Structure formats: C-alpha cells, structure tokens
Amino acid sequence: MIIFQNVTKTYADNNVVALQDATFHIQKGEFVFIVGPSGAGKSTITKLMTCEELPDSGSIRVGEFNISKMAKQQIPYLRRSMGIIFQDFRLLPNKTVYENVSFAMEVIGASKKAIRRRVPDVLSMVNLTSKARSYPHQLSGGEQQRVGIARALANTPHLIIADEPTGNLDNETAWEIMSILDHINKQGTTVVMVTHAQNIVDDMQKRVISIEDGLVKSDQQGGYSYVTSI
C-alpha cells in the first residue's frame, strides 16, 4: 500500500534534513501510528505521501502511484484515493455539515445522485445525522472533528491520513474519535495517524513507527512506552 525506500528530504531554505534514508512499508488494511518529538520529520512523511513535497532521493509508492516519478497531472488522482483529517478541522465556516461533506465530492465531479446517496451514509457513520443542517460554529470540537472524518470518508478512500486528529480535543472526545478511526480501519481502510498522544498509542496497541531527527528509530507493534524504551 505505502512503500518508502531510502527516502531523504532536505529543506533547502534552512538546510534542515527532515528525513534521512527512511525505509518502511505499510500494508493495506494496517493501522499505523507515526510518533516522535516536534521537528522529528513526522509531518514531512505525510507531506510526501500526499505529494505536497517531493523526496530528494529514494522512492515512494502510495497504492498504484509512484510519487517519485509521478507527473503533476496525476497528483489530483493520488489525493482522491486518500482522505485527510486535520488537527484544526479546516471546515468551511459558511457551509453546513452536509455541505462541508458534499463539497469534498463536488470537487471531484461526483454526480448529485451519488452525493445524495453517500453523504447521509457517512454522516450516519460518525453519528452526525441530526447535525446535517448545522454550521461549524454551532458544533463542539469533537463534532467538528467528526465532520472532518466524514469529509475524509466521502469519496470512499483506501487510505486515511490523520494528522494529530485528537490534538485539540479533551480526553473523552479524543477517544470517541479514536473509536471511529478504529472502526473505519476494521472495515478495511488503511489508517496512518501522526500523534503525540502517548496514552492513545499505548492503549491502542497498533504498529508504531518512531521518528527522531529525521531517522526511523524503531518500527514495532506496541505502545509508545515500549517504543521510547528501546
């Protein structure tokens, strides 16, 4: 599903090596946490997956796409194959919950019939059917993040990339979000989640890739405490 092979990325403006000779493979249907301190290279990994950045060397494959050799016109198709969940929600404030989710389908040219069929389904998945006509400012933080998840699921992606999706939420709400992500994963969707939330990583007991100073320090099954102790 996702293959990083000897990937190095340096930011020329400050000469920072964000990722150095990183190699890991993520299989279809896995749930993988990417952990590490601030500035370790975690966000660079997600930017490389979405082709927001390109590697200086090495190769990256996401599904059927060879990012290292991909033409620019293929980038929208790559991004349509994945759903992205952000820490700060990034909802459109002037659109309702329903419209925020449907917009993700409109931009790829989905038919009105497909939108009418799909949006209620994904809102039901995240328990937001009753909030379909609400605007973001009328929602709690947890509800806004559930809209973000619904939006990420709208186009039936094979891969979900979640960048600190619980970072702005209280503990109880964070676990509601994790329960939804776990359920999505059990339905067959690959989930890659960047996080600092040690308690979540410990309790979920999924695969953990630990990044430090741009290097893959460990790649193990188990919690954050296990990873940081080796």
C-alpha positions as CSV (number, residue, x, y, z in Angstrom):
1,M,0.0,0.0,0.0
2,I,2.7,2.5,1.1
3,I,6.4,2.0,0.4
4,F,9.1,4.4,1.5
5,Q,12.5,3.2,0.2
6,N,15.7,5.0,1.3
7,V,13.8,8.4,1.3
8,T,15.7,11.6,2.1
9,K,14.2,15.0,2.2
10,T,16.1,18.3,2.9
11,Y,14.5,21.7,3.1
12,A,16.9,24.0,1.2
13,D,15.7,27.3,2.8
14,N,17.1,26.3,6.2
15,N,19.2,23.3,5.2
16,V,17.3,21.0,7.6
17,V,17.4,17.3,6.8
18,A,13.8,16.4,7.6
19,L,14.0,12.8,6.7
20,Q,17.1,10.7,6.1
21,D,17.3,7.3,4.3
22,A,13.8,6.3,5.6
23,T,12.6,2.9,4.7
24,F,9.3,1.3,5.8
25,H,6.3,-0.5,4.2
26,I,2.7,-0.2,5.3
27,Q,0.4,-3.0,4.1
28,K,-3.2,-2.5,3.0
29,G,-5.6,-2.5,6.0
30,E,-3.0,-1.6,8.6
31,F,-3.4,1.0,11.4
32,V,-0.1,2.7,11.9
33,F,0.9,5.4,14.3
34,I,3.8,7.7,13.4
35,V,5.3,9.2,16.6
36,G,8.3,11.3,17.6
37,P,9.2,14.7,19.1
38,S,8.3,18.0,17.3
39,G,10.5,18.6,14.3
40,A,11.4,14.9,14.0
41,G,10.1,14.5,10.5
42,K,6.6,13.2,11.0
43,S,4.8,15.9,9.1
44,T,7.3,15.6,6.3
45,I,6.2,11.9,5.9
46,T,2.6,12.9,5.4
47,K,3.5,15.7,3.0
48,L,5.5,13.2,1.0
49,M,2.6,10.8,0.9
50,T,0.2,13.5,-0.4
51,C,2.8,14.8,-2.9
52,E,2.8,18.2,-1.1
53,E,6.6,17.7,-1.0
54,L,8.9,15.5,-3.2
55,P,11.8,13.5,-2.0
56,D,15.4,14.4,-2.8
57,S,16.3,10.8,-3.2
58,G,14.8,7.4,-2.7
59,S,11.4,6.2,-3.9
60,I,7.8,6.4,-2.6
61,R,4.8,4.4,-3.7
62,V,1.3,5.0,-2.4
63,G,-1.1,2.5,-3.8
64,E,-0.8,2.5,-7.6
65,F,1.1,5.8,-7.6
66,N,4.9,6.1,-7.9
67,I,5.2,9.5,-6.3
68,S,8.9,9.8,-7.1
69,K,8.1,9.6,-10.9
70,M,4.6,11.0,-11.0
71,A,3.5,13.6,-13.5
72,K,1.9,16.7,-12.0
73,Q,-1.5,16.0,-13.6
74,Q,-1.6,12.7,-11.6
75,I,-1.5,14.5,-8.3
76,P,-5.3,15.1,-8.0
77,Y,-5.9,11.4,-8.7
78,L,-3.5,10.5,-5.9
79,R,-5.2,12.7,-3.5
80,R,-8.7,11.4,-4.4
81,S,-7.5,8.0,-3.4
82,M,-7.0,9.2,0.2
83,G,-8.8,11.1,2.9
84,I,-7.0,13.6,5.2
85,I,-8.0,14.5,8.7
86,F,-6.5,17.7,10.2
87,Q,-5.9,18.7,13.8
88,D,-7.6,22.1,13.2
89,F,-10.6,20.6,11.4
90,R,-10.4,23.0,8.4
91,L,-14.2,23.1,7.8
92,L,-15.7,25.7,5.6
93,P,-17.5,28.1,8.0
94,N,-20.2,29.3,5.6
95,K,-21.3,25.7,4.8
96,T,-23.4,23.3,6.8
97,V,-22.2,20.0,7.9
98,Y,-23.9,18.3,4.9
99,E,-22.4,20.9,2.6
100,N,-18.9,20.5,4.0
101,V,-19.0,16.8,3.3
102,S,-20.7,17.1,-0.1
103,F,-18.2,19.7,-1.2
104,A,-15.5,17.0,-1.0
105,M,-17.4,15.0,-3.6
106,E,-18.4,18.0,-5.7
107,V,-14.7,19.0,-6.3
108,I,-14.0,15.6,-7.9
109,G,-17.1,15.8,-10.1
110,A,-19.4,13.4,-8.3
111,S,-23.0,13.4,-9.5
112,K,-25.7,14.9,-7.5
113,K,-27.3,11.5,-7.2
114,A,-24.1,10.0,-5.8
115,I,-23.7,12.9,-3.3
116,R,-27.3,12.5,-2.1
117,R,-26.7,8.8,-1.5
118,R,-23.2,9.0,0.1
119,V,-23.4,12.0,2.4
120,P,-26.1,10.7,4.7
121,D,-24.3,7.4,4.9
122,V,-21.0,8.9,6.1
123,L,-22.8,11.3,8.5
124,S,-24.5,8.3,10.0
125,M,-21.1,6.5,10.4
126,V,-19.9,9.4,12.6
127,N,-23.2,9.9,14.4
128,L,-23.9,13.3,12.9
129,T,-27.2,12.8,11.1
130,S,-29.0,15.2,13.4
131,K,-26.4,17.9,12.7
132,A,-26.6,17.9,8.9
133,R,-28.0,21.4,8.7
134,S,-25.8,22.9,11.5
135,Y,-22.9,25.2,10.8
136,P,-19.3,24.6,12.2
137,H,-19.7,27.4,14.8
138,Q,-22.7,25.6,16.2
139,L,-20.7,22.4,16.9
140,S,-18.4,21.2,19.6
141,G,-14.7,20.5,18.8
142,G,-15.5,16.8,18.8
143,E,-18.4,17.2,16.4
144,Q,-16.3,19.4,14.1
145,Q,-13.6,16.7,14.0
146,R,-16.3,14.1,13.2
147,V,-17.3,16.3,10.3
148,G,-13.7,16.2,9.2
149,I,-13.7,12.4,9.4
150,A,-17.0,12.2,7.4
151,R,-15.4,14.6,4.8
152,A,-12.3,12.3,4.6
153,L,-14.6,9.3,4.0
154,A,-16.8,10.9,1.4
155,N,-15.0,9.6,-1.6
156,T,-14.5,6.1,-0.2
157,P,-10.7,6.3,0.1
158,H,-8.4,3.3,0.5
159,L,-6.2,5.4,2.9
160,I,-6.9,7.8,5.7
161,I,-4.0,10.1,6.8
162,A,-4.8,11.6,10.2
163,D,-2.5,14.5,11.3
164,E,-2.9,14.9,15.1
165,P,-6.7,14.4,14.9
166,T,-7.1,14.5,18.7
167,G,-4.7,17.3,19.4
168,N,-7.4,19.9,20.1
169,L,-9.8,17.6,21.9
170,D,-10.3,16.6,25.5
171,N,-9.6,13.0,26.5
172,E,-13.1,11.7,26.4
173,T,-13.8,13.3,23.0
174,A,-10.4,12.1,21.7
175,W,-11.4,8.5,22.5
176,E,-14.6,8.9,20.6
177,I,-12.6,9.9,17.6
178,M,-10.2,7.0,18.0
179,S,-13.2,4.6,18.2
180,I,-14.4,5.9,14.9
181,L,-11.0,5.6,13.3
182,D,-10.6,2.1,14.7
183,H,-14.0,1.1,13.2
184,I,-13.0,2.5,9.8
185,N,-9.8,0.6,9.9
186,K,-11.6,-2.7,10.8
187,Q,-13.8,-2.1,7.7
188,G,-10.6,-2.4,5.6
189,T,-9.3,1.2,5.2
190,T,-5.7,1.8,5.9
191,V,-5.1,4.4,8.6
192,V,-1.8,6.3,9.2
193,M,-2.0,8.6,12.2
194,V,0.6,11.2,13.3
195,T,0.3,11.9,17.0
196,H,1.9,13.0,20.3
197,A,-0.8,11.3,22.4
198,Q,1.1,8.7,24.3
199,N,-1.9,7.4,26.2
200,I,-3.8,6.7,22.9
201,V,-0.8,4.9,21.3
202,D,-0.3,2.8,24.4
203,D,-3.9,1.7,24.7
204,M,-4.5,1.1,21.0
205,Q,-1.5,-1.3,20.7
206,K,-1.1,-0.8,17.0
207,R,2.1,-0.7,14.9
208,V,4.2,2.3,15.8
209,I,6.9,3.9,13.6
210,S,9.1,6.2,15.7
211,I,10.9,9.1,14.0
212,E,13.7,11.1,15.6
213,D,16.0,13.7,13.9
214,G,14.7,12.5,10.5
215,L,15.6,8.9,11.2
216,V,13.3,5.9,11.6
217,K,14.4,4.9,15.1
218,S,12.0,1.9,15.5
219,D,9.2,0.1,13.8
220,Q,7.4,-2.1,16.3
221,Q,4.0,-3.5,17.3
222,G,3.1,-2.0,20.7
223,G,2.6,1.2,22.6
224,Y,4.5,4.4,22.7
225,S,6.1,3.5,26.0
226,Y,7.6,0.4,24.5
227,V,9.0,2.3,21.5
228,T,10.6,5.0,23.6
229,S,12.1,2.5,26.0
230,I,14.2,0.5,23.4
